[in-house]
Amino acid sequence: MPEQQPGALVVVCYSPAGDALRVVARDAEHADFLLRMNPKRSNYEQ
């Protein structure tokens, strides 16, 4: 896995299984998009 750059914008997204994933966004707009598309949900199907 590549090294994270200093000052990188990192957001926590969630997989369909509910696992938290740290994702590096290109910019603030991309970070907002990632958070909207991959929110933490309380009712994951098992």
PyMOL CGO cylinders between C-alpha atoms (Angstrom):
from pymol import cmd
from pymol.cgo import CYLINDER

trace = [
    CYLINDER, 0.00, 0.00, 0.00, 1.44, 3.42, -0.91, 0.3, 1, 1, 1, 1, 1, 1,
    CYLINDER, 1.44, 3.42, -0.91, 2.58, 5.83, 1.77, 0.3, 1, 1, 1, 1, 1, 1,
    CYLINDER, 2.58, 5.83, 1.77, 0.14, 8.58, 2.68, 0.3, 1, 1, 1, 1, 1, 1,
    CYLINDER, 0.14, 8.58, 2.68, 1.33, 12.05, 1.69, 0.3, 1, 1, 1, 1, 1, 1,
    CYLINDER, 1.33, 12.05, 1.69, 1.69, 14.67, 4.45, 0.3, 1, 1, 1, 1, 1, 1,
    CYLINDER, 1.69, 14.67, 4.45, -1.36, 16.92, 4.52, 0.3, 1, 1, 1, 1, 1, 1,
    CYLINDER, -1.36, 16.92, 4.52, -3.47, 14.44, 2.53, 0.3, 1, 1, 1, 1, 1, 1,
    CYLINDER, -3.47, 14.44, 2.53, -7.22, 14.77, 2.93, 0.3, 1, 1, 1, 1, 1, 1,
    CYLINDER, -7.22, 14.77, 2.93, -8.34, 11.43, 4.40, 0.3, 1, 1, 1, 1, 1, 1,
    CYLINDER, -8.34, 11.43, 4.40, -11.99, 10.49, 4.92, 0.3, 1, 1, 1, 1, 1, 1,
    CYLINDER, -11.99, 10.49, 4.92, -13.55, 7.41, 6.48, 0.3, 1, 1, 1, 1, 1, 1,
    CYLINDER, -13.55, 7.41, 6.48, -15.92, 5.60, 4.15, 0.3, 1, 1, 1, 1, 1, 1,
    CYLINDER, -15.92, 5.60, 4.15, -17.83, 2.39, 4.82, 0.3, 1, 1, 1, 1, 1, 1,
    CYLINDER, -17.83, 2.39, 4.82, -18.08, -0.76, 2.75, 0.3, 1, 1, 1, 1, 1, 1,
    CYLINDER, -18.08, -0.76, 2.75, -21.44, -2.49, 2.17, 0.3, 1, 1, 1, 1, 1, 1,
    CYLINDER, -21.44, -2.49, 2.17, -20.46, -4.89, 4.98, 0.3, 1, 1, 1, 1, 1, 1,
    CYLINDER, -20.46, -4.89, 4.98, -19.99, -1.95, 7.38, 0.3, 1, 1, 1, 1, 1, 1,
    CYLINDER, -19.99, -1.95, 7.38, -16.19, -2.01, 7.47, 0.3, 1, 1, 1, 1, 1, 1,
    CYLINDER, -16.19, -2.01, 7.47, -14.50, 1.38, 7.88, 0.3, 1, 1, 1, 1, 1, 1,
    CYLINDER, -14.50, 1.38, 7.88, -12.05, 2.31, 5.12, 0.3, 1, 1, 1, 1, 1, 1,
    CYLINDER, -12.05, 2.31, 5.12, -9.64, 5.25, 5.12, 0.3, 1, 1, 1, 1, 1, 1,
    CYLINDER, -9.64, 5.25, 5.12, -9.69, 6.86, 1.66, 0.3, 1, 1, 1, 1, 1, 1,
    CYLINDER, -9.69, 6.86, 1.66, -7.49, 9.69, 0.37, 0.3, 1, 1, 1, 1, 1, 1,
    CYLINDER, -7.49, 9.69, 0.37, -9.54, 12.32, -1.45, 0.3, 1, 1, 1, 1, 1, 1,
    CYLINDER, -9.54, 12.32, -1.45, -8.15, 14.44, -4.30, 0.3, 1, 1, 1, 1, 1, 1,
    CYLINDER, -8.15, 14.44, -4.30, -9.70, 17.61, -2.89, 0.3, 1, 1, 1, 1, 1, 1,
    CYLINDER, -9.70, 17.61, -2.89, -12.50, 18.88, -0.62, 0.3, 1, 1, 1, 1, 1, 1,
    CYLINDER, -12.50, 18.88, -0.62, -15.18, 18.33, -3.27, 0.3, 1, 1, 1, 1, 1, 1,
    CYLINDER, -15.18, 18.33, -3.27, -14.07, 14.72, -3.73, 0.3, 1, 1, 1, 1, 1, 1,
    CYLINDER, -14.07, 14.72, -3.73, -14.08, 14.22, 0.06, 0.3, 1, 1, 1, 1, 1, 1,
    CYLINDER, -14.08, 14.22, 0.06, -17.68, 15.49, 0.25, 0.3, 1, 1, 1, 1, 1, 1,
    CYLINDER, -17.68, 15.49, 0.25, -18.66, 13.11, -2.57, 0.3, 1, 1, 1, 1, 1, 1,
    CYLINDER, -18.66, 13.11, -2.57, -17.01, 10.13, -0.86, 0.3, 1, 1, 1, 1, 1, 1,
    CYLINDER, -17.01, 10.13, -0.86, -18.80, 10.86, 2.42, 0.3, 1, 1, 1, 1, 1, 1,
    CYLINDER, -18.80, 10.86, 2.42, -22.18, 11.21, 0.70, 0.3, 1, 1, 1, 1, 1, 1,
    CYLINDER, -22.18, 11.21, 0.70, -21.78, 8.00, -1.30, 0.3, 1, 1, 1, 1, 1, 1,
    CYLINDER, -21.78, 8.00, -1.30, -20.31, 5.86, 1.52, 0.3, 1, 1, 1, 1, 1, 1,
    CYLINDER, -20.31, 5.86, 1.52, -22.01, 6.84, 4.80, 0.3, 1, 1, 1, 1, 1, 1,
    CYLINDER, -22.01, 6.84, 4.80, -22.01, 4.80, 7.98, 0.3, 1, 1, 1, 1, 1, 1,
    CYLINDER, -22.01, 4.80, 7.98, -25.30, 2.97, 8.16, 0.3, 1, 1, 1, 1, 1, 1,
    CYLINDER, -25.30, 2.97, 8.16, -26.82, 1.44, 11.24, 0.3, 1, 1, 1, 1, 1, 1,
    CYLINDER, -26.82, 1.44, 11.24, -28.82, -1.25, 9.44, 0.3, 1, 1, 1, 1, 1, 1,
    CYLINDER, -28.82, -1.25, 9.44, -26.34, -3.33, 7.42, 0.3, 1, 1, 1, 1, 1, 1,
    CYLINDER, -26.34, -3.33, 7.42, -27.83, -6.56, 6.15, 0.3, 1, 1, 1, 1, 1, 1,
    CYLINDER, -27.83, -6.56, 6.15, -26.01, -9.67, 7.29, 0.3, 1, 1, 1, 1, 1, 1,
]
cmd.load_cgo(trace, "trace")
